[in-house]
């Protein structure tokens, strides 16, 4: 027996990626964009960058470390981290190196080249850029609920540490508060 389901196909509408849409009240793309914008603005305008350039006469090299999600939701920090990396590079003020996982893949490819690539195109070991600073941080949330109201407070904290001295040279944060009613 053949069953036909009519009207079960969802209707999908393409919308402008900059349009703010909040369906569930949980962390979403708008929150990620707002976080990236604040962190980029703050990190590129702080004194650590000027001090480094005056002392070293070059752009600092930054690597992104671990961003820990301490919320009860799945939040992919890469959505705002990649925005930050892109804007660092576009600004011309900061150089960015790959994170630990991707560096290992690149090193594996470089090792393969030693055996399989022509000598004139082989990439040599020992020429990587060392990071001057590492970004790390966390995403936390506090939930308050009573009756048909639910308040979710998100706080993203990022820190930039000097790789040689462990000195924190920049601390950025973004707070987002959402009230959901039923």
C-alpha positions in Angstrom: 0.0 0.0 0.0 1.4 3.4 -1.0 0.9 6.3 1.3 1.1 9.9 0.0 1.9 12.7 2.4 0.6 16.0 1.2 1.6 19.2 2.9 4.5 17.7 4.9 7.2 19.4 2.9 8.5 22.4 4.8 8.6 25.8 3.1 12.1 27.3 3.1 12.7 31.0 2.5 16.1 32.5 2.0 16.7 35.6 4.1 19.5 38.2 4.4 22.2 36.7 6.7 22.3 40.1 8.5 18.6 39.9 9.5 18.2 39.1 13.2 15.9 36.1 13.8 15.5 34.6 17.2 13.3 31.5 17.2 14.2 29.6 20.4 15.7 32.2 22.7 18.9 30.2 22.9 22.4 31.2 21.6 22.1 31.9 17.8 23.9 33.4 14.8 23.1 37.0 15.9 24.7 36.4 19.3 27.8 35.0 17.6 28.0 38.0 15.3 27.6 40.5 18.1 30.3 38.7 20.1 32.7 38.7 17.2 32.1 42.4 16.5 32.7 43.4 20.1 35.8 41.2 20.5 37.3 42.4 17.2 36.7 46.1 18.1 38.0 45.8 21.6 41.1 43.7 20.8 42.3 45.8 17.9 41.8 49.1 19.7 43.6 48.2 23.0 47.1 49.3 24.0 48.7 45.8 23.8 48.9 46.1 20.0 50.5 49.5 20.0 53.0 48.5 22.7 54.0 45.4 20.8 54.5 47.2 17.5 56.6 49.9 19.1 58.8 47.4 20.9 59.2 44.9 18.0 58.6 46.9 14.8 56.4 44.1 13.4 52.9 42.7 13.6 52.2 40.4 16.5 51.4 36.7 15.7 48.3 35.3 17.5 47.1 31.8 17.9 43.6 30.9 19.1 43.6 28.3 21.9 40.7 26.7 23.6 37.3 28.5 24.1 35.4 26.4 26.7 31.7 26.2 26.5 30.4 26.2 30.1 26.8 26.6 29.2 24.2 23.8 29.0 23.7 24.4 25.3 25.8 23.4 22.3 27.6 26.5 21.3 30.3 26.3 18.6 32.8 29.0 19.5 34.3 28.7 16.0 31.5 30.8 14.6 32.9 33.9 16.3 36.5 32.8 16.5 36.8 32.5 12.7 35.3 36.0 12.3 38.0 37.3 14.7 40.8 35.5 12.8 39.5 36.9 9.5 39.3 40.4 10.7 42.7 40.2 12.3 44.2 39.2 9.0 42.1 41.8 7.0 43.2 44.6 9.4 46.9 44.0 8.6 47.6 44.7 12.2 47.8 41.1 13.5 49.2 37.8 11.9 47.4 34.6 12.7 48.8 31.1 12.9 46.8 27.8 12.7 45.5 26.1 15.9 47.1 23.0 17.3 44.9 20.5 15.4 45.3 22.1 12.0 49.1 22.6 12.5 49.4 18.9 12.9 47.7 18.3 9.6 50.0 20.8 7.9 53.0 19.2 9.5 51.9 15.8 8.2 51.6 17.2 4.7 55.1 18.8 5.0 56.5 15.5 6.1 54.9 13.8 3.0 56.5 16.5 0.8 60.0 15.5 2.0 59.5 12.1 0.3 57.2 12.8 -2.6 57.5 16.5 -3.7 60.3 17.7 -6.0 63.2 19.4 -4.1 62.4 22.8 -5.5 58.8 22.7 -4.3 59.3 21.0 -0.9 58.4 23.1 2.1 61.1 22.8 4.8 60.6 22.1 8.5 61.6 24.8 11.1 60.2 27.8 9.2 56.9 28.1 11.1 55.9 31.4 12.7 55.9 31.3 16.5 53.0 32.9 18.2 53.6 35.9 20.4 50.1 35.7 22.0 47.4 33.1 22.6 43.7 33.8 22.9 41.6 31.6 25.2 38.4 31.9 27.1 35.0 30.6 27.9 31.3 31.0 27.3 29.1 30.8 30.4 25.4 31.3 31.0 23.0 31.9 33.9 19.4 30.9 33.6 16.6 32.3 35.7 13.0 31.0 35.2 9.7 31.7 36.9 6.3 30.7 35.5 6.2 31.4 31.8 9.3 33.7 31.8 12.8 32.5 31.2 15.8 34.8 31.3 19.1 33.6 29.8 22.3 35.6 30.5 25.3 34.8 28.4 28.8 36.0 29.1 31.8 35.4 26.7 35.2 36.1 28.2 38.3 36.1 26.1 41.9 36.7 27.2 45.1 37.3 25.3 48.2 36.1 27.0 51.9 36.8 26.1 53.3 33.4 25.2 56.7 34.1 26.7 55.7 35.8 30.0 52.1 34.5 30.6 51.1 38.2 31.1 47.5 38.9 30.2 47.6 41.9 27.8 43.9 42.1 26.9 40.7 40.8 28.4 37.5 41.1 26.4 33.9 40.3 27.3 30.5 40.3 25.7 27.3 40.0 27.6 23.9 39.1 26.1 20.7 38.9 28.0 17.5 37.3 26.5 14.0 37.2 28.0 11.7 34.5 26.6 8.0 34.4 27.4 5.4 31.8 26.5 
